Amino acid sequence: MNINILKSVGEYSFLRGATTLHPLINVMDYDDLKPLNSATYNFGFFCVFLKETKCGDLRYGKESYDYQEESLVFVAPGQILTVEKYLPNIKPKGKVIVFHADFLKGTALSTILNDYSFFSYASNEALHLSEKELEMVVNMFDTIENELKQNLDKHSKTLVISQLQLFLNYAARFYDRQFITREHINKGILQRFEELLNTYFVSDKPQNIGLPSVNFFAEELNLSANYFGDLIKKETGISAQEYIQLKLIDIAKERIFDNKKSISEIAYGLGFKYPQHFTRLFKQKVGLTPNEYRNLN
């Protein structure tokens, strides 16, 4: 598969036929943009696509993005997207903001950017906006664009960064709202996760693959690891990793009652490479070593 590498904001702006307002950050309107050639691209910068029409042009891996009208799609550097032709008789409407990590260097936003985990969400994970949310996002995009069109002075970068951070904070709030409004979907994912966990431990996967990982279950559920982790945290109050560990400890407690198996055999059967790692985790979660728990019961 040929992958076109887009390294800079200026390169992307040129391909879209847009004026580069700043070499490290730009805001563009779909009304003025040329379509990208249908191909697979590796973005070397952050992108936020505000889609006000469902045009079916973005795909991540094998999955099309789950965006309807009024949706936001976030792309992080290194993420690979396939751009396809727009749906027939559809003219896209919306805006695009692109910014390079270098624009944030030396700012407080640079140190917390990883906290905005939605930049690593993948297929079926776009942010669907209400009319009021859409209006707020458009206003914030317009404010950044207008500032970039001014004659740059010593305040310009600070104002743009603060507006960009304000937008990201609102996006985090909107995603929290979406996790709630899509609760029925999330419950189904949680139930499927529980089923996959149970199946994992009665299969030969622990011996062949090792301990179950968050990435494994995210892939099984066709979700990005970040979106999956955030969803589980919202639904259960604990991280996906903690959820897996609690399930593992529950199963370990059951197996410890089988005196025919040594603690080492139980550890290997759960996917641990080294029994002492199992003992350490069990003691941390239960307050007793596996042998102490066996003797106690």
CORDA-V694723 format. One record per residue. N is the residue number from 1. PSI is psi in radians with two decimals (999 if undefined). OMEGA is omega in whole degrees, -180 to 180 (NA if undefined). Layout:
[[N PSI OMEGA] [N PSI OMEGA]]
//
This chain:
[[1 2.19 177] [2 2.27 180] [3 2.15 177] [4 2.13 -178] [5 2.10 177] [6 1.91 -171] [7 -0.57 -170] [8 2.79 176] [9 -0.70 -180] [10 -0.70 180] [11 -0.78 180] [12 -0.77 -180] [13 -0.72 180] [14 -0.78 180] [15 -0.55 180] [16 -0.01 180] [17 0.48 -176] [18 2.65 173] [19 2.36 177] [20 1.85 -178] [21 -0.51 179] [22 2.44 -177] [23 -0.29 -177] [24 -0.12 178] [25 2.49 -180] [26 2.62 174] [27 2.27 -176] [28 2.66 180] [29 2.32 -178] [30 -0.47 179] [31 -0.48 -175] [32 0.08 -171] [33 2.49 169] [34 2.53 177] [35 2.52 172] [36 2.57 174] [37 2.49 178] [38 2.00 -176] [39 3.10 176] [40 2.31 -173] [41 2.52 171] [42 1.98 -177] [43 2.28 179] [44 0.30 -176] [45 3.03 179] [46 2.44 176] [47 2.50 169] [48 2.04 179] [49 2.09 173] [50 1.91 -177] [51 2.12 176] [52 0.03 173] [53 2.61 177] [54 1.79 -174] [55 -0.04 169] [56 0.62 -172] [57 -0.08 -177] [58 2.37 179] [59 2.41 177] [60 2.06 -175] [61 -2.24 -179] [62 -0.09 -172] [63 2.43 172] [64 2.58 178] [65 2.46 -179] [66 1.06 176] [67 2.38 175] [68 -2.79 172] [69 2.60 -179] [70 1.19 180] [71 2.68 174] [72 2.34 174] [73 2.23 -178] [74 2.35 -179] [75 2.27 180] [76 2.77 176] [77 2.39 -180] [78 -0.20 179] [79 2.46 -176] [80 2.16 -179] [81 2.53 172] [82 2.17 178] [83 2.19 -179] [84 2.98 179] [85 2.60 177] [86 2.71 175] [87 2.61 -177] [88 2.39 175] [89 0.44 179] [90 2.20 172] [91 2.10 -177] [92 2.57 178] [93 2.42 179] [94 -2.82 -178] [95 2.83 176] [96 2.31 170] [97 2.28 179] [98 2.42 178] [99 2.51 -179] [100 2.58 179] [101 -0.53 -179] [102 -0.47 180] [103 -0.46 -176] [104 -0.15 -175] [105 2.34 178] [106 0.08 179] [107 2.81 178] [108 -0.57 -179] [109 -0.60 -180] [110 -0.61 -176] [111 -0.34 -177] [112 0.11 -175] [113 -0.59 179] [114 -0.31 179] [115 -0.39 179] [116 1.38 -170] [117 -0.28 -178] [118 -0.23 175] [119 -0.31 178] [120 0.22 172] [121 2.76 -176] [122 -2.36 -175] [123 2.66 178] [124 0.45 -172] [125 0.36 178] [126 2.79 179] [127 2.06 -179] [128 2.20 -172] [129 2.52 169] [130 2.98 180] [131 -0.72 -180] [132 -0.73 178] [133 -0.71 178] [134 -0.79 -180] [135 -0.73 179] [136 -0.76 -179] [137 -0.79 179] [138 -0.73 179] [139 -0.71 180] [140 -0.72 176] [141 -0.76 -179] [142 -0.68 179] [143 -0.76 178] [144 -0.78 -180] [145 -0.78 -180] [146 -0.67 179] [147 -0.69 180] [148 -0.42 -179] [149 -0.19 178] [150 2.86 171] [151 2.12 -175] [152 2.37 175] [153 -2.99 -174] [154 -0.26 -180] [155 -0.24 -170] [156 -0.91 -176] [157 -0.73 180] [158 -0.75 -179] [159 -0.72 180] [160 -0.79 180] [161 -0.76 -178] [162 -0.66 179] [163 -0.65 178] [164 -0.76 179] [165 -0.67 177] [166 -0.78 178] [167 -0.79 -178] [168 -0.63 178] [169 -0.70 177] [170 -0.66 178] [171 -0.70 177] [172 -0.73 178] [173 -0.75 -179] [174 -0.65 177] [175 -0.67 176] [176 -0.74 176] [177 -0.71 -178] [178 -0.64 177] [179 -0.60 -180] [180 -0.83 -177] [181 -0.35 177] [182 0.51 -174] [183 -0.63 -179] [184 -0.62 176] [185 -0.75 -178] [186 -0.67 179] [187 -0.66 178] [188 -0.68 178] [189 -0.73 179] [190 -0.74 179] [191 -0.73 179] [192 -0.67 177] [193 -0.79 179] [194 -0.74 179] [195 -0.75 179] [196 -0.68 178] [197 -0.82 -179] [198 -0.74 180] [199 -0.66 -178] [200 -0.79 -173] [201 -0.22 175] [202 0.07 177] [203 -3.03 176] [204 0.18 -179] [205 -0.72 179] [206 -0.68 -180] [207 -0.60 -176] [208 -0.61 -176] [209 -0.64 -176] [210 -2.78 -179] [211 2.48 179] [212 2.48 -178] [213 2.80 176] [214 -0.74 -179] [215 -0.68 -179] [216 -0.86 -177] [217 -0.58 176] [218 -0.78 179] [219 -0.70 179] [220 -0.52 -178] [221 0.12 180] [222 0.73 178] [223 2.74 172] [224 2.69 -178] [225 -0.68 -179] [226 -0.81 -180] [227 -0.78 179] [228 -0.81 -180] [229 -0.73 179] [230 -0.69 180] [231 -0.82 -179] [232 -0.70 179] [233 -0.72 180] [234 -0.66 -175] [235 -0.58 -172] [236 -0.31 -177] [237 -0.05 177] [238 2.83 -179] [239 2.80 178] [240 -0.64 179] [241 -0.74 177] [242 -0.69 180] [243 -0.77 179] [244 -0.76 -179] [245 -0.68 179] [246 -0.70 176] [247 -0.76 180] [248 -0.76 -179] [249 -0.68 178] [250 -0.76 -180] [251 -0.68 179] [252 -0.72 179] [253 -0.74 179] [254 -0.77 -175] [255 -0.47 180] [256 -0.46 179] [257 -0.31 179] [258 1.71 -177] [259 -0.18 179] [260 -0.33 -179] [261 2.41 176] [262 2.88 178] [263 -0.63 178] [264 -0.75 179] [265 -0.69 178] [266 -0.74 179] [267 -0.84 179] [268 -0.67 -179] [269 -0.42 178] [270 -0.17 178] [271 0.06 178] [272 2.40 175] [273 -0.58 -176] [274 2.17 -179] [275 -0.57 -179] [276 -0.49 177] [277 -0.66 176] [278 -0.81 -180] [279 -0.72 -179] [280 -0.80 -180] [281 -0.75 -179] [282 -0.78 179] [283 -0.69 -180] [284 -0.70 -175] [285 -0.56 -172] [286 -0.46 -178] [287 -0.05 178] [288 2.69 172] [289 2.83 177] [290 -0.71 180] [291 -0.70 178] [292 -0.68 179] [293 -0.70 179] [294 -0.78 -179] [295 -0.59 -179] [296 -0.59 -176] [297 999 NA]]
//
